[in-house]
């Protein structure tokens, strides 16, 4: 009789395990890439001497954007064709900028480094806080910024609009530094970027620099960058600057003004392209954002941790845009939320912002997404269930062995 009862326990436990086989892929595979970016390849993210390394940002209990946003690997509508060949980016996402529908993705909440695509947050803050006609005097510190620069010089005089132009067209780290100086300095601007991320519900994002240069604890995700990009597309000024192919930029001292050209290749090669943002660091590898309009629809594509070979990042973005436009509407796999859920807006390591809501942002507490499901970082619920079932199985086996062991 005891053996029969033990067998019943084992059968019930195995049946429950088979039911858990239907759990989201994130719960089964662990999605370790969701927790933090890969280790850095250089010392750019070394913490300030005397300070401890920053831990990864907490993973929310529910995947932001819907249960399927918590899946690992490809996230496609039922019956959708495979994505186009040649997409080597580790994480990507396609979304409708108007409705906020996520049309398809791969590892949407995987945490990677954003590189210069993080400048979207700097641009949003500057556009909402600074008059475009304000004149900013360049400094040597602006000019000495590492990486890509538009060409600011000490004593040069630049309007905020011109600095934003340099930010978008040539990814000027000097322009990002100059804009940060008008918003309280680098530290204050980084704090505001993190406040903005928290307010938007971009819980994978932690800024370390205004430019996207790698720094301690930096992270973002394709999902978060798509939300920020959607905000950019709601600002007519930023859309106009992002889609500018060439612009005059002031000189300084005896250096005359010069022409800067947009480094986004799709502007000249993809029908309906609205522009976007590219980025690269040794740690981040290649990142890219693009938007295009066709048939009254605006689609966003985000690619992270990609390589230029065998297919260029621009070509990868073009192929994913074509794929997105070909998908039938009304079959989203997730949604770009309109703001942080109340319980998620106070995640550790980020202070909720007191920033005024941007006029076009559409952040409305009444319309906050309330999706439920497993999270991406190896949710505690599946772990607890498996652990509990393991205990039951082991207890049953122990009872069986005890019953059979000679005394």
C-alpha positions as CSV (number, residue, x, y, z in Angstrom):
1,X,0.0,0.0,0.0
2,X,2.9,2.4,0.9
3,X,4.6,1.6,-2.4
4,X,1.3,2.3,-4.3
5,X,1.0,5.7,-2.6
6,X,4.6,6.6,-3.3
7,X,4.0,5.7,-7.0
8,X,1.0,7.9,-7.1
9,X,3.1,10.8,-5.7
10,X,5.7,10.2,-8.3
11,X,3.2,10.1,-11.1
12,X,1.5,13.3,-10.0
13,X,4.9,15.0,-9.7
14,X,5.9,13.9,-13.2
15,X,2.5,15.1,-14.6
16,X,3.1,18.5,-13.0
17,X,6.5,18.6,-14.6
18,X,5.1,17.9,-18.0
19,X,2.6,20.8,-17.5
20,X,5.5,23.0,-16.7
21,X,7.0,22.1,-20.0
22,X,4.7,24.6,-21.5
23,X,6.3,27.4,-19.5
24,X,7.8,30.2,-21.5
25,X,11.2,29.6,-23.0
26,X,12.8,32.3,-20.7
27,X,11.8,30.2,-17.6
28,X,13.2,27.0,-19.1
29,X,16.5,28.4,-20.7
30,X,17.2,30.9,-18.0
31,X,17.9,33.7,-20.5
32,X,21.2,34.5,-18.8
33,X,21.8,37.3,-21.4
34,X,18.9,39.1,-19.9
35,X,20.6,39.9,-16.7
36,X,23.7,42.0,-17.8
37,X,25.8,42.7,-20.9
38,X,28.7,40.4,-21.6
39,X,32.0,41.1,-19.8
40,X,33.8,44.2,-21.2
41,X,36.8,43.7,-23.4
42,X,38.7,46.8,-22.0
43,X,38.9,48.9,-18.9
44,X,36.3,51.5,-20.0
45,X,33.8,50.2,-17.5
46,X,36.1,49.9,-14.5
47,X,34.4,51.5,-11.5
48,X,35.8,54.7,-10.0
49,X,38.6,53.8,-7.5
50,X,37.2,53.2,-4.1
51,X,33.7,52.3,-5.4
52,X,32.2,48.9,-5.8
53,X,31.1,47.6,-9.2
54,X,27.4,48.2,-9.9
55,X,25.2,45.1,-9.8
56,X,22.9,44.3,-12.7
57,X,19.6,46.0,-12.7
58,X,16.8,44.0,-11.2
59,X,14.7,41.9,-13.6
60,X,11.0,42.8,-13.2
61,X,8.5,40.2,-12.1
62,X,6.6,40.6,-15.3
63,X,8.1,41.1,-18.7
64,X,7.6,44.7,-19.7
65,X,5.5,44.7,-22.9
66,X,3.7,41.4,-22.4
67,X,4.4,37.8,-21.6
68,X,6.0,37.0,-24.9
69,X,8.6,39.8,-24.4
70,X,10.0,37.5,-21.8
71,X,10.9,34.8,-24.2
72,X,14.4,33.9,-25.4
73,X,15.3,33.6,-29.1
74,X,12.9,34.5,-31.9
75,X,9.5,36.0,-30.9
76,X,7.2,35.8,-34.0
77,X,3.5,35.8,-34.6
78,X,2.0,32.3,-35.1
79,X,2.5,31.2,-38.6
80,X,4.8,34.0,-39.5
81,X,7.7,33.2,-42.0
82,X,11.2,33.0,-40.7
83,X,13.1,36.4,-40.5
84,X,15.3,37.2,-43.5
85,X,18.7,35.7,-43.8
86,X,21.8,37.6,-42.8
87,X,20.6,39.0,-39.5
88,X,23.6,38.5,-37.2
89,X,22.6,41.0,-34.5
90,X,22.3,39.2,-31.2
91,X,19.1,41.1,-30.3
92,X,16.6,43.0,-32.4
93,X,13.0,44.3,-32.5
94,X,10.5,45.6,-35.0
95,X,7.6,47.8,-33.8
96,X,4.8,50.0,-35.1
97,X,5.6,53.5,-33.9
98,X,1.9,54.5,-34.1
99,X,0.2,51.7,-32.2
100,X,3.2,50.6,-30.2
101,X,2.7,47.0,-31.3
102,X,5.8,44.9,-31.3
103,X,5.6,42.9,-34.6
104,X,8.6,40.6,-34.1
105,X,11.7,40.4,-32.1
106,X,14.7,38.3,-31.0
107,X,15.7,38.4,-27.3
108,X,13.9,41.8,-26.9
109,X,14.9,42.3,-23.3
110,X,18.5,41.0,-23.6
111,X,20.7,43.5,-21.9
112,X,23.5,44.8,-24.1
113,X,25.4,48.1,-24.3
114,X,23.7,50.8,-26.4
115,X,26.7,52.7,-27.6
116,X,25.7,56.0,-29.3
117,X,22.0,54.9,-29.6
118,X,21.8,56.0,-26.0
119,X,22.0,59.6,-27.3
120,X,18.3,59.3,-27.9
121,X,17.8,59.9,-24.2
122,X,20.1,62.9,-24.2
123,X,18.3,64.3,-27.3
124,X,14.9,63.9,-25.6
125,X,16.0,65.7,-22.5
126,X,17.6,68.5,-24.5
127,X,14.6,68.9,-26.8
128,X,12.2,69.2,-23.8
129,X,14.4,71.5,-21.6
130,X,16.5,73.8,-23.8
131,X,15.4,76.5,-26.2
132,X,16.7,75.6,-29.7
133,X,18.0,79.2,-30.2
134,X,20.1,79.2,-27.0
135,X,23.7,79.8,-27.8
136,X,26.3,77.5,-26.2
137,X,30.0,78.4,-26.1
138,X,32.2,75.4,-26.7
139,X,34.9,74.4,-24.3
140,X,38.1,72.5,-24.5
141,X,36.5,69.7,-22.5
142,X,33.8,69.4,-25.2
143,X,36.5,69.2,-27.9
144,X,38.5,66.6,-26.0
145,X,35.7,64.0,-25.8
146,X,36.7,60.5,-27.0
147,X,35.3,58.9,-30.1
148,X,33.2,60.5,-32.8
149,X,33.0,64.3,-32.8
150,X,31.2,66.9,-34.9
151,X,34.0,69.4,-34.5
152,X,33.2,71.7,-31.5
153,X,36.1,74.0,-30.6
154,X,36.8,76.2,-27.5
155,X,35.2,79.5,-27.9
156,X,32.9,78.4,-30.7
157,X,29.3,79.5,-30.6
158,X,26.6,76.9,-31.3
159,X,22.8,76.9,-31.0
160,X,21.1,74.0,-29.2
161,X,19.6,73.1,-32.6
162,X,23.1,72.9,-34.2
163,X,24.3,70.8,-31.3
164,X,21.3,68.4,-31.7
165,X,22.1,68.3,-35.5
166,X,25.7,67.3,-34.7
167,X,24.4,64.7,-32.2
168,X,22.2,63.0,-34.9
169,X,24.1,63.4,-38.1
170,X,27.6,62.4,-37.0
171,X,27.0,61.1,-33.5
172,X,29.0,63.9,-31.9
173,X,30.2,63.0,-28.4
174,X,31.4,66.6,-28.1
175,X,27.9,67.8,-28.9
176,X,26.5,65.4,-26.2
177,X,28.9,66.8,-23.7
178,X,28.0,70.4,-24.6
179,X,24.3,69.7,-24.3
180,X,24.9,68.0,-20.9
181,X,26.6,71.1,-19.7
182,X,23.4,73.1,-20.3
183,X,21.4,70.6,-18.3
184,X,23.5,70.7,-15.1
185,X,26.6,68.9,-16.2
186,X,27.4,65.3,-17.0
187,X,26.5,63.7,-13.7
188,X,23.1,65.6,-13.5
189,X,22.4,64.6,-17.1
190,X,23.1,61.0,-16.6
191,X,20.8,61.0,-13.5
192,X,18.1,62.6,-15.6
193,X,18.6,60.0,-18.4
194,X,18.1,57.2,-15.8
195,X,15.0,59.0,-14.4
196,X,13.6,59.3,-17.9
197,X,14.3,55.6,-18.5
198,X,12.5,54.7,-15.3
199,X,9.5,56.9,-16.1
200,X,9.2,55.3,-19.6
201,X,9.4,51.8,-18.1
202,X,12.7,51.2,-19.7
203,X,13.9,48.9,-16.9
204,X,16.8,47.4,-18.7
205,X,18.5,50.8,-19.2
206,X,21.1,52.4,-17.1
207,X,23.1,55.3,-18.5
208,X,26.7,56.0,-17.5
209,X,27.5,58.8,-20.0
210,X,25.5,61.3,-22.0
211,X,27.1,60.1,-25.3
212,X,26.8,56.3,-24.9
213,X,30.5,55.8,-24.4
214,X,30.9,52.8,-22.2
215,X,30.9,53.3,-18.5
216,X,30.3,51.4,-15.3
217,X,27.0,49.5,-15.2
218,X,25.8,50.7,-18.7
219,X,23.0,48.6,-20.2
220,X,20.0,48.8,-22.4
221,X,17.8,46.5,-24.5
222,X,16.3,46.5,-28.0
223,X,12.9,46.9,-26.3
224,X,14.0,49.9,-24.3
225,X,15.6,51.6,-27.2
226,X,12.5,51.1,-29.3
227,X,10.5,52.9,-26.6
228,X,12.9,55.8,-26.6
229,X,12.9,55.9,-30.4
230,X,9.2,56.0,-30.4
231,X,9.4,59.1,-28.2
232,X,11.9,60.7,-30.6
233,X,9.5,60.1,-33.5
234,X,6.8,62.1,-31.5
235,X,9.0,65.3,-31.6
236,X,8.8,67.0,-34.9
237,X,12.1,68.8,-34.3
238,X,14.0,65.6,-33.7
239,X,12.4,63.9,-36.6
240,X,13.4,66.8,-38.9
241,X,17.0,66.7,-37.6
242,X,17.3,62.9,-37.7
243,X,16.2,63.0,-41.4
244,X,18.6,65.8,-42.4
245,X,21.1,64.6,-44.9
246,X,23.5,67.6,-44.7
247,X,23.8,70.7,-42.6
248,X,26.2,73.6,-42.1
249,X,28.1,73.6,-38.8
250,X,29.8,76.6,-37.3
251,X,33.6,76.9,-37.1
252,X,35.5,78.4,-34.2
253,X,38.5,80.8,-33.9
254,X,40.1,80.9,-37.3
255,X,38.5,77.7,-38.5
256,X,35.6,78.4,-40.9
257,X,32.2,76.6,-40.8
258,X,31.9,73.3,-42.6
259,X,29.3,70.8,-43.8
260,X,28.4,67.7,-41.9
261,X,26.7,64.7,-43.5
262,X,24.3,62.2,-42.0
263,X,26.1,58.9,-41.3
264,X,22.8,56.9,-41.6
265,X,23.0,55.1,-45.0
266,X,19.3,54.2,-45.2
267,X,18.3,57.8,-45.6
268,X,19.7,57.7,-49.2
269,X,19.0,54.0,-50.0
270,X,15.7,52.9,-48.4
271,X,12.3,54.2,-49.7
272,X,10.4,56.1,-46.9
273,X,13.4,56.2,-44.5
274,X,13.0,58.7,-41.7
275,X,16.4,58.3,-40.3
276,X,17.8,56.8,-37.1
277,X,20.9,56.4,-35.0
278,X,24.0,54.2,-35.3
279,X,26.5,53.3,-32.6
280,X,29.7,51.4,-32.0
281,X,32.1,50.7,-29.2
282,X,34.5,47.7,-28.7
283,X,32.3,46.5,-25.8
284,X,28.9,47.2,-27.4
285,X,29.8,46.2,-31.0
286,X,27.4,47.7,-33.5
287,X,24.0,49.0,-32.6
288,X,21.5,50.6,-35.0
289,X,18.1,52.2,-35.0
290,X,16.0,53.1,-38.1
291,X,12.5,54.1,-38.9
292,X,10.6,54.2,-42.2
293,X,7.2,55.1,-43.4
294,X,5.1,53.2,-45.9
295,X,1.4,53.1,-46.6
296,X,0.7,55.4,-43.6
297,X,2.6,53.1,-41.2
298,X,5.8,54.0,-39.4
299,X,7.9,51.1,-38.4
300,X,10.9,51.1,-36.0
301,X,13.7,48.6,-36.1
302,X,16.4,48.2,-33.4
303,X,19.5,46.1,-33.7
304,X,22.0,45.4,-30.9
305,X,25.4,43.7,-30.7
306,X,25.7,43.2,-34.4
307,X,28.6,42.9,-36.9
308,X,29.1,44.5,-40.3
309,X,29.9,41.2,-41.9
310,X,28.7,39.2,-43.8
311,X,25.8,41.7,-44.0
312,X,26.2,45.3,-43.1
313,X,24.1,46.7,-40.2
314,X,22.3,49.0,-42.6
315,X,21.3,46.1,-44.8
316,X,20.2,44.1,-41.7
317,X,18.0,47.0,-40.7
318,X,16.5,47.3,-44.3
319,X,15.7,43.6,-44.4
320,X,14.0,43.7,-41.0
321,X,12.0,46.7,-42.1
322,X,10.9,44.9,-45.2
323,X,10.0,41.9,-43.1
324,X,8.0,44.1,-40.7
325,X,6.0,45.8,-43.5
326,X,5.2,42.4,-45.0
327,X,3.7,41.0,-41.7
328,X,-0.1,41.2,-41.5
329,X,-1.2,43.9,-39.1
330,X,-3.2,43.0,-35.9
331,X,-1.0,40.2,-34.8
332,X,1.4,41.7,-32.3
333,X,3.7,39.7,-30.1
334,X,4.0,42.5,-27.5
335,X,3.5,46.2,-27.0
336,X,5.7,49.2,-26.3
337,X,4.2,50.4,-23.0
338,X,3.2,54.0,-22.3
339,X,5.0,54.3,-19.0
340,X,6.3,52.4,-16.0
341,X,4.0,50.3,-14.0
342,X,3.7,51.8,-10.5
343,X,5.5,48.9,-8.8
344,X,8.3,48.9,-11.3
345,X,9.1,52.6,-11.4
346,X,11.0,52.4,-8.1
347,X,13.5,49.7,-9.1
348,X,16.7,49.7,-7.1
349,X,19.6,51.7,-8.3
350,X,17.3,54.2,-10.0
351,X,15.5,57.2,-8.5
352,X,12.1,57.9,-9.8
353,X,12.2,61.1,-11.8
354,X,10.5,64.4,-11.2
355,X,10.8,65.3,-14.8
356,X,7.8,67.0,-16.4
357,X,6.1,64.7,-18.9
358,X,7.1,65.6,-22.5
359,X,4.1,67.1,-24.3
360,X,4.1,64.5,-27.0
361,X,5.2,61.6,-24.9
362,X,1.7,60.2,-24.2
363,X,2.8,58.9,-20.8
364,X,-0.6,58.3,-19.1
365,X,-0.8,56.5,-15.8
366,X,-4.4,55.3,-16.7
367,X,-3.1,53.5,-19.8
368,X,-0.1,51.8,-18.2
369,X,0.4,48.3,-19.5
370,X,-0.7,45.6,-17.0
371,X,0.6,42.5,-18.7
372,X,1.3,39.4,-16.7
373,X,3.6,36.4,-17.3
374,X,7.0,35.0,-16.5
375,X,9.9,37.3,-16.4
376,X,13.1,36.8,-18.4
377,X,15.8,36.3,-15.8
378,X,14.8,32.8,-14.6
379,X,11.6,33.7,-12.8
380,X,11.4,32.7,-9.2
381,X,8.0,31.0,-9.7
382,X,9.2,28.3,-12.1
383,X,12.3,27.8,-10.0
384,X,10.2,27.4,-6.9
385,X,7.8,25.0,-8.6
386,X,10.6,22.8,-10.0
387,X,12.3,22.9,-6.6
388,X,9.1,21.9,-4.8
389,X,8.5,19.1,-7.2
390,X,12.1,17.9,-6.9
391,X,11.6,17.7,-3.1
392,X,8.3,15.7,-3.6
393,X,10.1,13.3,-5.9
394,X,13.1,12.9,-3.7
395,X,10.8,12.4,-0.7
396,X,8.8,9.7,-2.6
397,X,12.0,8.0,-3.6
398,X,13.3,8.1,-0.1
399,X,10.1,6.6,1.2
400,X,10.3,3.8,-1.4
401,X,14.0,3.1,-0.6
402,X,13.3,3.2,3.1
403,X,10.5,0.7,2.7
404,X,12.7,-1.6,0.7
405,X,15.9,-1.3,2.8
406,X,16.5,-4.3,5.1
407,X,16.5,-3.4,8.8
